[in-house]
Structure formats: C-alpha cells, structure tokens
Amino acid sequence: MFFKNNHKKDDNLKNSGNKFRSVFPKIVSVVAALVLWFYVYDTRSVIEEKVFTNVPIKFENFDRSTGLEIVSGKEHSIDVTLSGSKEELSKITKDDIIATADMNGVNSPDDSVTLKINISAPKGVDIVEKSASQVSVKVDKSITKIIGVAVDLNYDKLDASQYEIKNYELSVDEVQVTGPVDDVEKISKLSAQIKTGEIKSTFKSNVALVPVDESGNPIDSTYVTLSNQSVTVTVNVNKLKTVPLKADFYNDEYEYDYSLNPAEVKIKGDSALVDSITSIKTLKIDTTEANVTDMVELQKINGIEIFNVYEQKIDKVEYTIHSVTEKDTKTVAEPVTTEVDKDLAASEDIADA
C-alpha cells in the first residue's frame, strides 16, 4: 500500500512537469508578441517632435558676375522642429533638412537685404516650427589686393651690449587679400606677431597673419580671406664681441715690434661663429724696415662684419713698425754619445725584451 501511493504521487508530479513544459513556450511566445507589438506601436504609431539645431542656410540664385559678394549674414543657421513617428525621426539628421534663401534680384550693394527662409524636410515628417522665418544679409563689391607682411617682435630681454637683431627673413613677403571693399581698404598691413623670451641667437617662428589698420588695430571680419594664413619668420641675431688685432708678416725670420691703430675691433655675426674667433689678423705685411707707418687690409671672414669703436665698418687699419730684429737662428748642439752610453742603452733594451 505504501509503495502504491508513492507511485501515484510520482505520476502526478510527472504529469504536472509535462504540462508546465508544454505551456511555458506558449507563455514566452505571448510575452514576446506583446513586447513586439508595444515596440511597433511605440515607433510607428506614436507621434513625437524633435528639434534639429544649427541647420545652415544656403543662399541660392546669387549672381556673382556683378562682382558682389555676401559680406554678412551668410554664416546664419536656424533651428527646425519636426514631428513624426519615432522610427522616421530616428533616421533624420540636420543634413537632411534644407534651409534656403532666394537671392534672385539682389544685384547692387545694400546695407541690408531681408530674405525669406524656406525649409524642406524629408517625406514622412512635418515641419512644426523654425526659429526664424527671415534672414538679413549684406552684399558688397569684392576686391583682391596684395598687402605686405610686417613682423611685430615682442621679447622679454635683449642684451644690446652683446646681441642685436640683424634682420627678418620671411617665407612670404606679400599676401593676396580678398574681401569686401570696405574691409580690405582698411587693412594697412598683415602683422606677424611674435612673442618670445630672452634673445641670444637666431631663431625661427611660424605665426598667424593678422590684418591690421594704420593704428595697429585688428580688422575683425570673417569675410576677408588670405592666400596665406601664416608665415615662417627667421629672426637673424648677431652676437657682438670685441677682439684684439694681430699683424701678420711675410718675413718670419724677423721679430717685429709694432702697433696697430685701432688695437682692437668689434665683430658681429652668428653666435657660434663669433664665439670661435679670438682675434682678427691683418693680411701679410712685407717689410724688414723699422719706423714705417702704412695701411694694411684685414683678413675677411665669411659671415663676420668688423667695426671700429665708432660703429663704423672697416676693412683696413694703420700699422707702425717700431723696430725689426733678426731672429736667433743658432742651432742647438746635439748631445755627444759615448761608448758607455751606447752600452747602457743596449743593456736597457735587452732588459725590456
């Protein structure tokens, strides 16, 4: 009896499990169908609104053969609100929305022209709202002008006793500038502004070009374009140094007591080159006579300029020969080698071996 009852219970449990397994897939199918239905209902049936910001305005039918350009207003954009299903709106970007303004008939300079903004949106959605219905633009004659580049160098320190700015080398000396007549005519130069610390040697800098007026004030116009936006400037720096002069003579078998006027000079050039020079020599002087005063040229060194104390460039100096003496040409007697010395040297060689 005990075993029989347990057998019935086991059968009941098996039947319940089989029923659950047969019903569970049906429950899952129903839930999935409900989820899918809600999704489709949500994406296709529910109408939503979406705002698309910064849609650019395109200007159509503008006749540029008159020499006119849009000089203000062309950077305008608007915000557009669309309505439609969630599915349709999710496919749209602001690039799919076309905002245009018709410039047909605008063919003379004017302070301001007001144009209607037209909006075109993809099929399946409606235009609910736009942030503006009109746009104001200004047109003017456009000209091109060649304007020079000027370096504006600002530095923290320059020791004038040792360094000087020699010159500037520019990758571009002049630049083509195009834009509205009023804006371009205000430009006096294109400023290459360099800011640096202490200056001790030649350096390069790549800087943006800024259009400025005669007073140095920037011309702030988004409608002015430059053929070159920047320029590379090489700031050539000279190092200054005072060095002595030395006379050079052909007749090297004599000793000379001489003087040069001036006795020392100032040299200018690249820092590394100047640092390597300790004196400046004259060209060779050919004389064996005393009490002679004459002029002699200085030896030339590429990249080096020579100046006197008055900052005047010089290439020759005055020399005076005070006395001339013949050098002592006596030869030093060779040491006498004795037989004892030879034997001692031979024994040292054997010991070394």
URNOR-V137101 format. One record per run of one state. SS is the DSSP state (A for helix, B for strand, O for the rest). FROM is the first residue (numbers start at 0). TO is the last residue. If there is no record, write none. Layout:
SS,FROM,TO
SS,FROM,TO
//
This chain:
O,0,0
A,1,44
O,45,45
B,46,59
O,60,62
A,63,65
O,66,66
B,67,71
O,72,75
B,76,84
A,85,89
O,90,92
A,93,95
O,96,96
B,97,101
O,102,108
B,109,119
O,120,124
B,125,129
O,130,132
B,133,156
O,157,161
B,162,169
O,170,172
B,173,179
A,180,185
O,186,187
B,188,197
O,198,201
B,202,211
O,212,216
B,217,217
O,218,223
B,224,225
O,226,228
B,229,248
O,249,252
B,253,260
O,261,262
B,263,268
O,269,269
A,270,274
O,275,277
B,278,284
O,285,290
B,291,297
O,298,303
B,304,306
O,307,311
B,312,312
O,313,314
B,315,325
O,326,337
A,338,351
O,352,352
//
